[in-house]
Amino acid sequence: EMLHKGTGWTAIALAFAAISFGISIFSDQERAAFPDAEVQLWAAFGIALGLLGMLAVVGLVDSALSSASTQRTQRMVDKLRSARKAKSSVPGGRVCTMPDATSTTTPQLGKCAAAV
């Protein structure tokens, strides 16, 4: 994975260098036809970099909010499961079990297993 990501970022950096070098040579050779080519290139790169920065910030904020929400939900589910377990105990040595939320079996009412 690191090799894959590393070569990808290297390709992006080399592409940026090649485009910059090509535009600088192009603007020197074709100054009459394209007088502002280099300025426009750097303006476009600046805009693209700004948009990528904003996208990164939005992604980080969304990730943090999503993680906090997931943790909150998991705590609520854990509380509900522990409350169900506490309610499912029947006095007299018999324990009734209830399926959890992910179970595919249907609960059988009145069926309790003897405590061992």
Buried (B, 14 or more C-beta within 10 A) or exposed (E): EEEEEEEEEEEEEEEEEEEBEEBEEBBEEEEEEEEEBBEEBEEEBEEEEEEEEEEEEEEEEEEEEEEEEEEEEEEEEEEEEEEBEEEEEEEEEEBBBEEEEEEEEEEEEEEBEEEE
